[in-house]
Amino acid sequence: MQLNNSEHQIRNHSAKIDLEKFDIQHVEDYFRMISLYSAAEELNIFSSIENGCNTPESIASKEGLAITTVRQLMNGLLSFGMFLETSQGLKFSPSWAELLNKHGRKAFKGKLDVSLNTLERWKGIPSIARNECAGKSYEDEMFNSGQHLERYLIAVRETNRKHAEWLAQYLDIKGYIPKSEGLLLDIGGGHGLYAFEILRNAPLLKAIIVDLSKTLEVFSTIGKSDPMFSRTTMLSCDVSENEINTLPANLILMNDLLHSFSAEQKVSVLKKVSKVLMPEGTLIISKFKYNDPALDRDKALFSMKLHVNSNNGYLEKDAEMLQILKDSGFDVIDSAEFEEKITFFARLH
């Protein structure tokens, strides 16, 4: 999916951090706790306790570890209330049990890995602000290398399934789908789900998936099992740099794509799109709803994540999207909301 990083999964709530409960003096303790937890997991201490080794001595013997280090590590974990000392030895405390069992540890490790990666990448914010990041961004490297791309596209496809089904039905009900032969361009539509769902409701429509070459290689693999695959073709194009060389389309879809671009790039890309949209054609742009960062911390941080990963992109607010479309030569004729997303329908001035 072209420069698309909607991996990601935004929770629709914005709980405020309670600064009265958040003790800044304990920030170092939080990092120490995470470090101890990570070390214990790597050394199989939690699984050893699950399997009956419930003393530092038995754990050190089983895992071939230095007893003094194991004792210090266990004391540190005890200080955070992870264990209880009983006459039968150590056991998980009730308040930590769900995080310390096998499934809890796997989930916690996943969250921890993401958090540590985020922390490392976000250290680059000052460099981005100083315009010192001239090289390829994290997104550029992932989408151009193809690394982890299949797993990512499959995950994004499943996350967007309900929205894709809803959008196809909405287009049909509102009469946006041409009744005669026509063409759909799905720009940045790497996994192909949106195009497939629209084609299912439009027997005379054909589709072109426009995306980066590595993404299209994955699409040709994960999309071929769908019956609609035979009605799609592929066009390799980086729309941030190149014109879109194709016949004019009746429908052009861009789902979760523009948030990978700067404000200037968003307008530039949409002006390129305007050149391949038929005079009475419809541009469809879907994005995550976003209005007030003071009320929606998740979206504000998601936007920051996009900015760091792309070096210049961000999740535009809904009102800004309207202005971007106007500046690009489009009039918004309709909009609709479904769960966390808002979709704009636009035509040329």
C-alpha positions in Angstrom: 0.0 0.0 0.0 1.6 3.2 -1.2 3.2 5.0 1.7 0.3 4.0 3.8 0.8 3.3 7.5 -2.5 3.0 8.9 -1.3 -0.1 10.8 -2.2 0.5 12.0 -5.5 0.3 14.9 -6.6 3.5 16.6 -8.7 3.2 19.7 -11.6 5.6 19.7 -11.1 7.1 23.2 -8.9 9.8 24.7 -8.5 9.3 28.4 -6.5 12.2 29.9 -3.4 11.4 31.8 -4.2 12.4 35.4 -1.2 14.5 36.5 -2.3 14.3 40.1 -1.7 10.5 40.0 1.2 10.6 37.6 4.2 11.1 39.8 7.0 12.4 37.7 9.5 11.4 40.4 8.7 7.8 39.6 9.4 7.9 35.9 12.8 6.2 36.5 11.0 3.5 38.4 8.7 2.8 35.5 11.7 2.2 33.2 13.4 0.1 35.9 10.3 -2.0 36.3 10.1 -2.6 32.5 13.8 -3.4 32.4 13.4 -6.0 35.2 10.3 -7.5 33.5 12.1 -7.8 30.2 15.2 -9.4 31.8 13.0 -11.9 33.7 11.2 -12.8 30.5 14.4 -13.3 28.5 15.8 -15.5 31.3 12.7 -17.7 31.4 12.1 -16.8 35.1 8.3 -16.4 34.7 7.9 -19.7 32.8 10.2 -21.4 35.4 7.8 -20.4 38.1 4.9 -21.6 36.1 6.6 -25.0 35.8 7.3 -25.4 39.5 10.7 -23.7 40.1 9.6 -21.3 42.8 12.9 -20.3 44.5 15.8 -18.2 43.1 18.1 -21.3 43.7 15.9 -23.7 41.7 15.5 -21.1 38.9 19.3 -20.4 38.7 20.0 -24.1 38.7 17.4 -24.9 36.0 18.4 -22.1 33.6 22.2 -22.1 34.4 22.2 -18.6 35.8 24.3 -16.7 38.4 22.4 -17.1 41.7 23.4 -13.7 43.0 21.9 -12.0 39.8 18.8 -14.1 40.0 18.3 -13.1 43.7 18.7 -9.4 42.9 16.4 -9.6 40.0 13.7 -11.5 42.0 14.0 -8.9 44.8 13.4 -6.2 42.3 10.3 -7.9 40.9 9.1 -8.5 44.5 9.5 -4.8 45.2 7.0 -4.0 42.4 4.5 -6.5 43.7 4.8 -9.0 40.9 5.3 -12.0 43.2 4.2 -13.1 46.6 6.5 -15.1 49.0 4.7 -18.0 50.5 5.7 -21.1 52.5 5.7 -23.0 49.2 7.9 -20.4 47.5 7.2 -17.7 45.1 4.0 -17.3 43.1 2.5 -14.7 40.9 0.6 -12.0 42.8 -3.1 -11.8 41.8 -2.8 -8.3 40.5 0.0 -9.3 38.1 -1.1 -12.8 37.3 -2.8 -12.0 33.9 0.4 -10.2 32.7 2.8 -12.9 34.0 1.1 -16.0 32.5 2.1 -17.2 29.1 -0.5 -15.3 27.1 -0.2 -12.2 29.1 3.6 -12.1 28.6 3.2 -12.5 24.9 0.8 -9.6 24.7 2.9 -7.5 27.0 6.1 -8.2 25.0 4.3 -7.1 21.8 3.2 -3.8 23.4 6.6 -3.3 24.9 8.4 -3.9 21.6 6.1 -1.4 19.9 6.7 1.1 22.7 10.5 0.8 22.6 10.5 1.1 18.8 8.3 4.2 19.1 10.6 5.7 21.7 13.6 5.1 19.5 12.0 6.6 16.4 10.5 9.6 18.2 14.0 10.6 19.3 14.3 11.8 15.7 11.6 14.4 16.1 14.1 17.3 16.6 16.0 16.2 13.4 12.8 16.2 11.4 12.0 19.7 12.8 15.4 20.9 11.7 15.0 19.5 8.2 17.9 17.1 8.8 16.1 14.0 7.5 16.9 14.2 3.8 17.2 10.4 3.3 14.5 7.8 3.0 12.0 7.6 5.8 10.9 4.4 7.7 7.9 4.1 5.4 10.0 4.5 2.3 12.3 1.7 3.3 9.5 -0.6 4.3 7.3 -0.1 1.2 10.3 -0.1 -1.2 12.1 -3.1 0.3 9.0 -5.2 0.7 10.2 -6.4 4.1 7.2 -7.5 6.3 4.9 -6.1 3.6 2.7 -9.1 3.1 2.0 -9.5 6.8 1.3 -5.7 7.0 -1.1 -5.7 4.0 -3.1 -8.7 5.3 -3.5 -7.1 8.7 -4.6 -3.8 7.2 -7.0 -5.6 4.9 -8.7 -7.4 7.7 -8.9 -4.2 9.8 -10.6 -2.4 7.0 -13.0 -5.2 5.9 -16.2 -3.8 7.5 -15.4 -0.3 6.2 -14.8 -1.6 2.7 -18.1 -3.5 2.7 -19.9 -0.4 4.0 -18.3 1.9 1.4 -19.2 -0.4 -1.5 -22.9 -0.5 -0.4 -22.9 3.2 0.1 -21.6 3.9 -3.4 -24.3 1.6 -4.8 -27.2 3.1 -2.8 -26.2 6.7 -3.6 -25.8 6.0 -7.3 -22.0 6.8 -7.6 -21.3 3.5 -9.4 -21.8 3.8 -13.2 -24.5 1.6 -14.7 -22.5 1.2 -17.9 -18.9 0.1 -18.4 -16.5 2.1 -16.3 -13.1 2.3 -14.6 -12.2 2.5 -10.9 -8.7 3.6 -9.8 -7.8 2.5 -6.3 -4.7 4.6 -5.5 -2.6 3.2 -2.8 -5.0 0.3 -2.6 -2.3 -2.4 -2.1 -4.3 -5.2 -0.5 -7.1 -4.7 -3.1 -10.1 -5.2 -0.7 -11.8 -1.9 -1.5 -11.6 -2.4 -5.2 -12.9 -6.0 -4.9 -15.9 -5.0 -2.7 -16.8 -2.2 -5.2 -16.5 -4.5 -8.2 -18.9 -7.0 -6.5 -21.6 -4.3 -6.7 -20.6 -3.1 -10.2 -20.7 -5.9 -12.8 -19.6 -3.6 -15.7 -16.8 -1.9 -13.8 -13.1 -2.7 -14.0 -10.4 -1.6 -11.6 -6.7 -0.6 -11.6 -4.7 -0.9 -8.4 -2.2 2.0 -8.4 0.7 1.4 -6.0 4.4 0.9 -5.5 6.0 -2.1 -7.3 6.8 -4.1 -4.2 3.3 -3.6 -2.9 1.8 -4.8 -6.2 4.0 -7.9 -6.1 2.4 -8.7 -2.7 -1.1 -7.9 -4.1 -0.6 -10.3 -7.0 -0.1 -13.0 -4.4 -2.7 -12.2 -1.7 -5.4 -11.0 -4.0 -5.5 -13.7 -6.7 -7.8 -16.0 -4.7 -10.6 -13.4 -4.9 -12.9 -13.8 -7.9 -12.7 -10.1 -8.6 -8.9 -10.3 -9.2 -9.6 -11.2 -12.8 -11.3 -7.8 -13.3 -8.3 -5.8 -11.9 -5.0 -4.7 -13.4 -2.0 -3.1 -11.8 -0.2 0.2 -12.4 3.2 0.8 -10.7 3.4 4.4 -9.7 4.7 6.6 -6.9 2.0 9.3 -7.0 4.2 11.5 -4.7 6.7 11.8 -7.6 5.1 10.8 -10.8 2.0 11.5 -13.0 -0.6 8.8 -13.1 -0.5 7.4 -16.7 -3.9 5.8 -17.3 -7.2 6.4 -19.0 -9.7 8.7 -17.2 -11.7 7.0 -14.5 -15.3 7.2 -13.3 -14.3 6.6 -9.7 -11.0 7.2 -7.9 -10.6 5.9 -4.4 -7.9 7.0 -1.9 -8.2 5.3 1.5 -5.8 6.2 4.3 -3.2 7.5 1.8 -3.0 11.3 2.1 -1.9 11.1 5.7 1.5 10.0 4.5 2.2 13.3 2.8 2.9 16.9 3.8 0.3 19.6 3.2 2.0 20.6 0.0 2.2 17.0 -1.2 -1.4 16.3 -0.5 -2.4 19.1 -2.8 0.2 18.1 -5.4 -1.0 14.5 -5.4 -4.7 15.5 -5.7 -3.9 17.8 -8.6 -2.4 14.7 -10.4 -5.5 12.8 -9.5 -7.7 15.5 -11.0 -6.1 14.9 -14.4 -7.3 11.3 -14.6 -10.8 11.8 -13.3 -13.6 12.0 -15.8 -15.5 15.4 -15.8 -18.5 13.8 -14.0 -16.4 11.3 -12.1 -16.3 11.0 -8.3 -13.2 11.2 -6.1 -13.6 9.2 -2.8 -11.3 9.9 0.1 -11.6 8.0 3.3 -9.6 8.9 6.4 -9.7 8.6 10.2 -12.0 11.3 11.8 -9.9 13.9 13.6 -10.9 17.3 14.8 -9.6 18.4 18.3 -6.4 17.0 19.7 -7.4 18.2 23.2 -10.3 15.8 23.0 -8.7 13.0 21.0 -5.2 12.2 22.2 -5.2 8.9 20.3 -5.6 10.6 16.9 -3.1 13.3 17.8 -0.5 10.7 18.7 -1.4 8.6 15.6 -0.7 11.8 13.5 2.6 12.3 15.2 3.5 8.6 14.5 2.7 9.1 10.8 4.8 12.2 10.8 7.8 10.5 12.3 7.5 7.4 10.1 7.2 9.4 6.9 9.3 12.5 7.9 6.6 14.9 6.7 3.1 13.3 6.7 0.4 13.8 9.2 -3.3 13.0 9.7 -5.1 16.1 8.5 -8.1 17.3 10.5 -11.5 17.0 8.8 -11.9 20.7 8.2 -8.4 20.9 6.7 -9.3 18.0 4.3 -12.1 20.1 3.0 -9.7 23.0 2.3 -7.1 20.7 0.7 -9.8 19.4 -1.7 -10.8 22.9 -2.6 -7.2 24.0 -3.2 -6.8 21.0 -5.4 -9.7 21.8 -7.7 -12.5 19.7 -6.1 -15.9 20.4 -4.7 -17.1 18.2 -1.9 -20.6 17.0 -2.8 -21.2 14.5 0.0 -19.6 13.0 3.2 -20.5 10.0 5.4 -19.2 8.5 8.6 -18.7 4.9 9.5 -17.2 4.0 12.9 -13.8 5.8 13.1 -13.7 7.0 9.5 -15.1 9.8 7.5 -15.4 9.6 3.7 -15.6 12.6 1.4 -17.1 12.5 -2.1 -15.9 15.2 -4.5 -16.1 16.3 -8.1 -14.0 18.6 -10.2 -14.9 22.3 -10.0 
